[in-house]
Structures are given as structure tokens and as C-alpha cells.
């Protein structure tokens, strides 16, 4: 199971990397098109879609690698038992919030698809396509928060732990 989850997080990181390369390609297309007098329709919108995709696809991988910014002023000074309780509470709250975000993201994708909602930009892209990246990214983030929650409950500590949470057991 661990290999499967890590593979999922890595796949999302690769999708984020591909999205970042897509941003570069679209912007270069726009720059070179302007230089030779050719306007490529929708490049601004596609760069924005790729930027959103890169952000959302990177969330879970970043969390699992311990790279999310954390405010540890209180947590670092708390006694071990209080710190563990705070970790469990914060991971549970994060899972609930990311679960709600995932639910409403998928709901938005569904309604955009059902009503054939298209971008108001010149590209006229069906909006469910770029919204899909957000829904997938947030869903994988939910899985990562649940993974972290289970890890802390089992005493392994969160990905961002410096070892002090494990030491309290």
C-alpha cells in the first residue's frame, strides 16, 4: 500500500512538472507568435490552466515530502502528549476541509460538464477540462492527509516531523 500511495504522489508531482513545462511552451508560443506577427488564440488562458494544474497536482507530493509551510511556534513548545493531540486534530481538520474541497471541486466539474460551460476567454475551452486537474489534485491531497493522519495514529509521526514526535512514545 505504501508503494502505491507514494507512486500516486509521485505521479501527481510529474503531472505538476509537465504542467510547468506546458506553461513555458505556451508562453514561448505566444512570444514567438508575436515576434513573427501571428496571434495564437487562447494562450493566456492555457497558461493559466497549466499554472492551476501545476499548483493542485503538486499539493499532495509537497505535503508528503514535508515541504508545506507550517507554523510551529506553539507546536514546537508543546509537551509531547499535547503536540501529538494537536497533530491528530490538525490532520483530521485538514482531511475534513480537503474532503469538502474535493467534493465541491468534483461537483463543479460535473456541473460544468452537464451545462457545457465554456471559458469566456477566446479559447472557448470546456471548463470541466481544466477544472479536472483541480479536482484530481485536491482528491489526492485528501488521500495524503488521511495517510498522514493514519501515520500519526500509528506512532510514525508526520512527514514534516523532525523526530521529536516519535521520541515521545
C-alpha positions in Angstrom: 0.0 0.0 0.0 2.9 2.4 0.8 4.4 1.9 -2.6 1.0 2.5 -4.3 0.4 5.8 -2.3 4.0 7.0 -2.9 3.5 6.2 -6.6 0.3 8.2 -6.7 2.0 11.2 -5.1 5.0 10.9 -7.5 2.6 10.7 -10.5 1.0 13.9 -9.4 4.4 15.5 -9.0 5.2 14.5 -12.6 1.9 15.9 -13.7 2.8 19.2 -12.0 6.1 19.2 -13.7 4.5 18.6 -17.1 2.1 21.4 -16.4 5.0 23.7 -15.7 6.7 22.8 -18.9 3.3 23.4 -20.6 3.3 26.9 -19.2 6.8 27.5 -20.7 5.7 26.1 -24.1 2.5 28.2 -24.2 4.3 31.4 -23.2 7.1 30.8 -25.7 4.5 30.2 -28.4 2.9 33.5 -27.5 6.2 35.3 -27.5 7.4 33.9 -30.8 4.0 34.3 -32.4 4.0 37.9 -31.5 7.6 38.3 -32.9 6.5 36.9 -36.3 3.1 38.6 -36.3 0.9 35.6 -35.6 -1.6 35.7 -32.9 -2.2 32.4 -31.2 -5.7 32.5 -29.7 -6.2 31.5 -26.0 -2.5 31.3 -25.0 -3.2 33.4 -21.8 -6.0 31.1 -20.8 -4.0 27.9 -21.4 -1.0 29.3 -19.4 -3.5 29.9 -16.6 -5.0 26.4 -16.8 -1.5 24.9 -16.7 -0.5 27.1 -13.8 -3.5 25.9 -11.8 -2.9 22.3 -12.7 0.7 22.5 -11.6 -0.3 24.0 -8.3 -3.0 21.5 -7.5 -1.1 18.4 -8.7 1.9 19.4 -6.5 -0.1 19.7 -3.2 0.0 16.0 -2.1 3.6 15.4 -3.1 4.7 18.6 -1.3 2.8 17.5 1.8 4.3 14.0 1.9 7.8 15.4 1.4 7.4 17.7 4.4 7.7 20.8 2.3 4.5 22.6 3.2 4.9 25.7 5.3 4.0 25.1 8.9 3.6 27.5 11.7 5.2 25.6 14.6 5.5 28.3 17.2 3.0 26.6 19.6 3.6 23.1 18.4 7.3 23.1 18.9 6.9 24.3 22.5 4.1 22.0 23.5 4.7 18.9 25.7 4.8 15.7 23.7 1.3 14.5 24.6 -0.2 17.9 23.7 1.8 18.0 20.5 0.5 14.6 19.4 -3.1 15.6 20.2 -2.6 18.8 18.2 -1.1 16.9 15.3 -4.0 14.5 15.2 -6.5 17.3 15.5 -4.9 19.4 12.7 -4.6 16.4 10.4 -8.2 15.5 11.0 -9.3 19.0 10.4 -7.2 19.2 7.2 -8.7 15.9 6.0 -12.2 17.2 6.6 -11.5 20.5 4.8 -9.7 19.0 1.9 -12.6 16.4 1.7 -15.1 19.2 1.4 -12.9 21.0 -1.2 -12.6 17.7 -3.2 -16.4 17.2 -3.1 -17.2 20.7 -4.3 -14.4 20.5 -6.9 -15.9 17.3 -8.4 -19.4 18.9 -8.1 -18.1 21.9 -10.1 -16.6 19.6 -12.7 -19.8 17.7 -13.0 -22.0 20.9 -13.4 -19.5 22.4 -15.9 -19.7 19.3 -18.0 -23.5 18.9 -17.6 -24.2 22.5 -18.7 -21.4 22.6 -21.3 -19.9 25.6 -19.6 -17.0 27.1 -21.7 -14.3 29.6 -20.9 -15.2 33.2 -21.5 -11.7 33.8 -22.9 -11.0 33.5 -26.6 -10.1 29.8 -26.3 -13.7 28.7 -25.5 -12.4 25.6 -23.8 -15.0 23.4 -22.0 -14.3 24.4 -18.3 -14.6 20.9 -17.0 -11.3 20.0 -18.6 -9.1 22.5 -16.6 -11.3 22.0 -13.5 -10.5 18.3 -13.7 -6.8 19.0 -12.7 -8.0 20.8 -9.6 -10.4 18.1 -8.6 -7.8 15.3 -9.0 -5.1 17.3 -7.2 -7.4 18.1 -4.2 -8.6 14.5 -4.1 -5.0 13.2 -3.9 -4.3 15.8 -1.2 -7.2 14.4 0.8 -5.7 10.9 0.4 -2.3 12.3 1.6 -3.9 13.9 4.6 -5.6 10.7 5.5 -2.3 8.9 5.0 -0.6 11.4 7.4 -3.4 11.0 9.9 -3.1 7.2 10.0 0.7 7.6 10.2 0.5 9.8 13.3 -2.1 7.5 14.9 0.2 4.6 14.3 3.1 6.5 16.0 5.2 7.0 12.9 4.9 10.8 13.0 4.0 13.2 10.2 6.2 13.8 7.1 7.2 17.2 8.5 8.3 15.9 11.9 11.8 16.5 13.0 11.8 13.3 15.0 10.5 14.8 18.3 7.0 13.4 17.8 8.4 9.9 17.5 10.6 10.4 20.6 7.6 10.9 22.9 6.4 7.3 22.6 
